Amino acid sequence: VEQRLVFAGVYGKAGGKAGAPGGEARALALEDALDLVLSGLRSPSTMGGPAEAQGAAPFFGRRLVLAPGRFDHRHAACRQAAYPYAPACSAQAGSHTLDLLIGPSTEGNAEGVLVGYIAMQGDYADDVSVDPKWHGRGAGKALVAGACVQLLEAQGRGAQMSLDVRACNYPALGLYRAMGFSVDGRGYPSWFDWHGGDEMSAGCEGVAR
């Protein structure tokens, strides 16, 4: 929760997302950043707790599926919810994606709900977005590992994956380090803010295990 709060506090904007066309954005107040993080934790999709008491369908009994997809309005909504800013991603309508979907529940409903997706440019992870309702449950790890499997199938055992992470995106940095990614350097590209970000890479064999 602390890492998510720092992420929302540093990059969050009120009154429009940073970089959004026509959006007048200002720094997010601490109270608003905390509300943003807590709203995700209180989501009706959370396993157990108050959500089930409200009648929400539980996560257990459902099947998670990795499947190829195409970027559409669902992916755009997922990206917008996942980041407190306008991320510098090139994926757009029609771009190839690898989707993580919730399959049918034991009651036969909620088929094909998009949990998150990853969009690749060759061996570069251009866009990794997970609906905040599913943060902290291995969705990001499954997407990155699934993309590495695809790279191994296409390029063989020497396949590598690279990506960039904003300097204060501590949840993502922790995930990638735990999966075996190493920091190759700190970069300050024009599409990052003044904090810059880490350039990271890893061999796909280790990540896909």
N, C-alpha and C positions, 0 to 999 in steps of 0.2 A: 504494500500500500504506500509506503514511504517513497519508493522509487517511482511509482505511478504519479504521486503527488508532485514530485520534482519535475517529472516530464511534462505534466499538464501546466505547472506553474511557470516553467521556463518558456514553453512554446505556445501555450494557450493564448487565444485572443478572444476578446469580447467585441460584439458589434460587427461581426464578419470575420472570416478566416484570413490570415495573412496570405497575401498573394492571390486572393480570390478577386475576380474582376469586379470592380465597383464596390468592393467591400471596405468599409471604414473600420479598421481594426485597432484595438488598443490592448495594452497588456491586461491579462486576466488577474483579477484580485485573488488573494489567497483563499478567501471564503468561497469564491466561485470555482476555483480550481479544486478545492476539497469537495464541493458539491458535485462537480463533474466526475471525480473518481468514485465517490460513494454511490452515485446514481448507477454506475456500472456494476458495483458490487451488490446493489439491491435489486438488480434486474430480475424480472420474472423468470428468466431462463437459468438462473443460478441453481445448482444442484442443492436439493435439500432446503432446510430452513424455511423462512417465510414464504418463499415462492411456491413451494408445494402446498402450503397452507392456503394460498390464494387460488389454488386449483390449476396452476401451471403444470404442463406435462413434464415429468421428470426426465433428466438426461439418461438415467439408466434404462435399459430396455431398447435403446435406439442404436442404430448402426451408423458409424461414421464411414464415409466413403470418399476416397480421392478419385476424382474424375476430370478428364479434360473438359475445358469449357471455352466460352468466348465472352469477353468483357461486355457487359450490358448494364442496365439501370441498377441491378442488384449489386454488382461490383462497385459501381459508383457510390451507392448508398453505404456500402460496407467501408469503403475508403474514407468517406466523409466522417463516418462515426468513429473510425479507428484513430484518426489524428486530429489534434487540436489546432492544426494549421493546414494549409494547402500543400501537400507533399509534391516534390518535384519528380513525378513519375510520368513516363511517356505512354503507359498503357491507356488505351482509349477504346471506344466502341469497336468491337470486332477483333481486338487483340486476343491472341491465344493465352489461356490461363490454365492453371491446375487448381481445381476447386476442392475444398473440403466441405462436404455436404452431410447433413443429418438425414439418414435413411428413414424408412418407416419405423414408427414406434411399435410397441407390442399391441397398441390399440389400432394401429393402421393409419395414423395421421401424421402430420408434420413431415411429409415426404419431400425430399429435395430442398431443405432449408439451407441457405448458404451460410456457413460459419466463417469462412475466410478463403483467401485465394493467394496465389503467387503468380506473377507474370515475369517471364524471363526475356532477356535480350542476349541470345547466345548463352554463355556461361555466367552472365551477370544478372543477379536478382534485382530487377528494376522496381518491383512493387510487391511487398508482402503486407497484406492487410487482413486483420482478424477483427470481427465484430467484438466490441468491448464486453458484450454479454458473455463471451466465451474466453476471455483472457485468463491466463493462469491454468489452463487445462490441457496443455500440450498441443493446441491447434497449430501454433506457429512452428513448433518442432516437426509436426507431421508434414506440414507443407514444404518446409525446407528439405527434409529427408526425402520426401516424394520427388521433389524436383531434382535432387541429386541422383536418385535412381534413374530418372529419365536421362540425365546427362551421362551416366555410366553406360546406359544402353546405347546411346548415340555416339559416344566418344571413346568408350573403353575405360580400362582401369586407371589411366592417368588423368581422368577428368577432374577439373577444379571448378569451384564456384567462388565468385567474388561478389561483394556488395559494399554499400556505404551505410553508415549509421551515424545519426546526429550525436554530437558529443554528450548531450544530456539525456539521451534515450536509454536510461540505465536498464529498464526491463529487457530491451532488445539486445543490448551489449552483453548482459548476463546470459541470455539464451544462447547467443552465437558462441560465446566463449565456452559454455558448457557443452556445445555440440562439436567443439574442436576447431573453431575458427581462430585465426591469429590476426593481430593488428599489423598491417603492413606499413601504416603511416597515418599521420593526421593531415587531412586536406581541408582547404577552404574554397571550394568551388562556389561559383556565383549563385547557384541554386540552394546553398545552405545559408543560414544566418551567420552572424559574426563568430559564434562558438566553433564553427567548423564541424568536422566529423571524422570518424575513423574509417579507413579503407581496410577491409577485412577479406580474408580468403581461407579456403580449406580444401583438402582433398575430398572428393565426393565419397570415396570408399569408407572413410572413417565416419563421415556424417550420416551416411545411409544405414549404418549398422543398427 
